[in-house]
């Protein structure tokens, strides 16, 4: 059976919501890695010297998963930013959203 992903979402949460959002994400993840969904840190400067203020993820979802995200945004995470976009037609949309929100990925040297 083929999974039909019909929605591509960018979700940005405040740092205070990280633990709860990762727990909530386990309800949506068929692969069992939902607890690692919000691990990409963001802040206004992009500097690792500054603490993260937000975390984000991008995910392809089925319609039923999208409905759950909409419910969680309304009832549990009202401060979350949820943006639907087309990854093929709008490949730069995630970076545009970050810019609009005044956020940057935190740069980490390996």
ChimeraX commands (.cxc) that place a marker at each C-alpha (Angstrom):
marker #1 position 0.00,0.00,0.00 radius 0.5
marker #1 position 1.36,3.41,-0.96 radius 0.5
marker #1 position 1.17,6.26,1.54 radius 0.5
marker #1 position -0.48,9.28,-0.01 radius 0.5
marker #1 position 1.17,12.41,1.30 radius 0.5
marker #1 position -0.98,15.33,0.24 radius 0.5
marker #1 position 0.41,18.13,2.41 radius 0.5
marker #1 position 3.87,19.58,2.97 radius 0.5
marker #1 position 4.09,21.59,6.18 radius 0.5
marker #1 position 6.66,23.80,7.80 radius 0.5
marker #1 position 6.08,23.96,11.56 radius 0.5
marker #1 position 7.88,26.36,13.89 radius 0.5
marker #1 position 7.45,26.17,17.66 radius 0.5
marker #1 position 8.76,28.17,20.61 radius 0.5
marker #1 position 11.58,26.57,22.56 radius 0.5
marker #1 position 9.33,26.19,25.62 radius 0.5
marker #1 position 7.06,23.88,23.59 radius 0.5
marker #1 position 9.81,21.56,22.33 radius 0.5
marker #1 position 9.28,18.64,24.70 radius 0.5
marker #1 position 5.48,18.67,24.40 radius 0.5
marker #1 position 5.63,19.08,20.61 radius 0.5
marker #1 position 8.02,16.15,20.24 radius 0.5
marker #1 position 5.70,14.00,22.35 radius 0.5
marker #1 position 2.75,15.12,20.22 radius 0.5
marker #1 position 4.69,14.35,17.04 radius 0.5
marker #1 position 4.96,10.69,18.06 radius 0.5
marker #1 position 1.20,10.46,17.40 radius 0.5
marker #1 position 1.79,11.45,13.78 radius 0.5
marker #1 position 4.94,9.51,12.95 radius 0.5
marker #1 position 4.47,6.04,11.50 radius 0.5
marker #1 position 8.24,5.44,11.59 radius 0.5
marker #1 position 8.70,5.84,15.32 radius 0.5
marker #1 position 11.05,8.83,15.34 radius 0.5
marker #1 position 8.53,11.54,16.23 radius 0.5
marker #1 position 10.34,12.37,19.46 radius 0.5
marker #1 position 13.13,13.84,17.30 radius 0.5
marker #1 position 10.85,16.02,15.15 radius 0.5
marker #1 position 11.70,19.40,16.67 radius 0.5
marker #1 position 15.48,19.29,17.06 radius 0.5
marker #1 position 16.62,21.90,14.52 radius 0.5
marker #1 position 17.24,25.07,16.55 radius 0.5
marker #1 position 16.53,28.61,15.44 radius 0.5
marker #1 position 17.24,32.07,16.82 radius 0.5
marker #1 position 17.47,35.64,15.57 radius 0.5
marker #1 position 21.23,35.63,14.92 radius 0.5
marker #1 position 22.03,32.11,13.74 radius 0.5
marker #1 position 24.90,32.08,16.22 radius 0.5
marker #1 position 25.46,29.04,18.44 radius 0.5
marker #1 position 26.52,31.51,21.14 radius 0.5
marker #1 position 22.89,32.64,21.41 radius 0.5
marker #1 position 20.31,30.27,22.86 radius 0.5
marker #1 position 17.64,28.83,20.60 radius 0.5
marker #1 position 14.29,30.59,20.74 radius 0.5
marker #1 position 12.44,28.23,18.38 radius 0.5
marker #1 position 12.64,24.81,16.73 radius 0.5
marker #1 position 11.29,23.76,13.37 radius 0.5
marker #1 position 10.52,20.87,11.09 radius 0.5
marker #1 position 9.25,20.24,7.61 radius 0.5
marker #1 position 7.09,17.20,7.01 radius 0.5
marker #1 position 5.04,15.56,4.31 radius 0.5
marker #1 position 1.69,14.42,5.69 radius 0.5
marker #1 position -1.42,12.53,4.84 radius 0.5
marker #1 position -4.73,14.35,5.11 radius 0.5
marker #1 position -5.57,12.69,8.44 radius 0.5
marker #1 position -2.22,13.79,9.90 radius 0.5
marker #1 position -2.79,17.33,8.64 radius 0.5
marker #1 position -6.13,17.45,10.44 radius 0.5
marker #1 position -4.42,16.40,13.69 radius 0.5
marker #1 position -1.81,19.16,13.25 radius 0.5
marker #1 position -4.57,21.71,12.70 radius 0.5
marker #1 position -6.28,20.55,15.90 radius 0.5
marker #1 position -3.03,20.65,17.90 radius 0.5
marker #1 position -2.28,24.16,16.62 radius 0.5
marker #1 position -5.71,25.39,17.67 radius 0.5
marker #1 position -5.95,23.62,21.03 radius 0.5
marker #1 position -2.43,22.85,22.29 radius 0.5
marker #1 position 0.16,24.97,20.45 radius 0.5
marker #1 position -1.55,28.27,19.53 radius 0.5
marker #1 position 1.82,30.04,19.16 radius 0.5
marker #1 position 3.08,27.56,16.57 radius 0.5
marker #1 position 3.54,28.74,13.01 radius 0.5
marker #1 position 2.21,26.24,10.50 radius 0.5
marker #1 position 2.77,26.98,6.82 radius 0.5
marker #1 position 1.67,24.73,4.00 radius 0.5
marker #1 position 3.84,24.89,0.90 radius 0.5
marker #1 position 4.78,22.97,-2.22 radius 0.5
marker #1 position 8.37,21.77,-1.93 radius 0.5
marker #1 position 8.67,21.36,-5.71 radius 0.5
marker #1 position 7.18,24.72,-6.69 radius 0.5
marker #1 position 8.35,26.69,-3.63 radius 0.5
marker #1 position 11.74,25.25,-2.64 radius 0.5
marker #1 position 12.79,28.54,-0.99 radius 0.5
marker #1 position 9.58,28.96,1.03 radius 0.5
marker #1 position 11.06,27.66,4.32 radius 0.5
marker #1 position 13.85,30.25,4.17 radius 0.5
marker #1 position 11.35,32.97,3.25 radius 0.5
marker #1 position 9.22,32.10,6.28 radius 0.5
marker #1 position 12.26,32.22,8.57 radius 0.5
marker #1 position 13.17,35.64,7.19 radius 0.5
marker #1 position 9.60,36.89,7.70 radius 0.5
marker #1 position 9.77,35.74,11.33 radius 0.5
marker #1 position 13.26,37.17,11.92 radius 0.5
marker #1 position 14.72,33.72,12.56 radius 0.5
marker #1 position 17.78,31.86,11.30 radius 0.5
marker #1 position 19.07,28.33,11.54 radius 0.5
marker #1 position 21.70,28.09,14.25 radius 0.5
marker #1 position 25.03,27.39,12.58 radius 0.5
marker #1 position 26.94,24.52,14.10 radius 0.5
marker #1 position 30.53,23.66,13.19 radius 0.5
marker #1 position 31.35,19.99,13.06 radius 0.5
marker link #1:1,2 radius 0.2
marker link #1:2,3 radius 0.2
marker link #1:3,4 radius 0.2
marker link #1:4,5 radius 0.2
marker link #1:5,6 radius 0.2
marker link #1:6,7 radius 0.2
marker link #1:7,8 radius 0.2
marker link #1:8,9 radius 0.2
marker link #1:9,10 radius 0.2
marker link #1:10,11 radius 0.2
marker link #1:11,12 radius 0.2
marker link #1:12,13 radius 0.2
marker link #1:13,14 radius 0.2
marker link #1:14,15 radius 0.2
marker link #1:15,16 radius 0.2
marker link #1:16,17 radius 0.2
marker link #1:17,18 radius 0.2
marker link #1:18,19 radius 0.2
marker link #1:19,20 radius 0.2
marker link #1:20,21 radius 0.2
marker link #1:21,22 radius 0.2
marker link #1:22,23 radius 0.2
marker link #1:23,24 radius 0.2
marker link #1:24,25 radius 0.2
marker link #1:25,26 radius 0.2
marker link #1:26,27 radius 0.2
marker link #1:27,28 radius 0.2
marker link #1:28,29 radius 0.2
marker link #1:29,30 radius 0.2
marker link #1:30,31 radius 0.2
marker link #1:31,32 radius 0.2
marker link #1:32,33 radius 0.2
marker link #1:33,34 radius 0.2
marker link #1:34,35 radius 0.2
marker link #1:35,36 radius 0.2
marker link #1:36,37 radius 0.2
marker link #1:37,38 radius 0.2
marker link #1:38,39 radius 0.2
marker link #1:39,40 radius 0.2
marker link #1:40,41 radius 0.2
marker link #1:41,42 radius 0.2
marker link #1:42,43 radius 0.2
marker link #1:43,44 radius 0.2
marker link #1:44,45 radius 0.2
marker link #1:45,46 radius 0.2
marker link #1:46,47 radius 0.2
marker link #1:47,48 radius 0.2
marker link #1:48,49 radius 0.2
marker link #1:49,50 radius 0.2
marker link #1:50,51 radius 0.2
marker link #1:51,52 radius 0.2
marker link #1:52,53 radius 0.2
marker link #1:53,54 radius 0.2
marker link #1:54,55 radius 0.2
marker link #1:55,56 radius 0.2
marker link #1:56,57 radius 0.2
marker link #1:57,58 radius 0.2
marker link #1:58,59 radius 0.2
marker link #1:59,60 radius 0.2
marker link #1:60,61 radius 0.2
marker link #1:61,62 radius 0.2
marker link #1:62,63 radius 0.2
marker link #1:63,64 radius 0.2
marker link #1:64,65 radius 0.2
marker link #1:65,66 radius 0.2
marker link #1:66,67 radius 0.2
marker link #1:67,68 radius 0.2
marker link #1:68,69 radius 0.2
marker link #1:69,70 radius 0.2
marker link #1:70,71 radius 0.2
marker link #1:71,72 radius 0.2
marker link #1:72,73 radius 0.2
marker link #1:73,74 radius 0.2
marker link #1:74,75 radius 0.2
marker link #1:75,76 radius 0.2
marker link #1:76,77 radius 0.2
marker link #1:77,78 radius 0.2
marker link #1:78,79 radius 0.2
marker link #1:79,80 radius 0.2
marker link #1:80,81 radius 0.2
marker link #1:81,82 radius 0.2
marker link #1:82,83 radius 0.2
marker link #1:83,84 radius 0.2
marker link #1:84,85 radius 0.2
marker link #1:85,86 radius 0.2
marker link #1:86,87 radius 0.2
marker link #1:87,88 radius 0.2
marker link #1:88,89 radius 0.2
marker link #1:89,90 radius 0.2
marker link #1:90,91 radius 0.2
marker link #1:91,92 radius 0.2
marker link #1:92,93 radius 0.2
marker link #1:93,94 radius 0.2
marker link #1:94,95 radius 0.2
marker link #1:95,96 radius 0.2
marker link #1:96,97 radius 0.2
marker link #1:97,98 radius 0.2
marker link #1:98,99 radius 0.2
marker link #1:99,100 radius 0.2
marker link #1:100,101 radius 0.2
marker link #1:101,102 radius 0.2
marker link #1:102,103 radius 0.2
marker link #1:103,104 radius 0.2
marker link #1:104,105 radius 0.2
marker link #1:105,106 radius 0.2
marker link #1:106,107 radius 0.2
marker link #1:107,108 radius 0.2
marker link #1:108,109 radius 0.2
marker link #1:109,110 radius 0.2
view
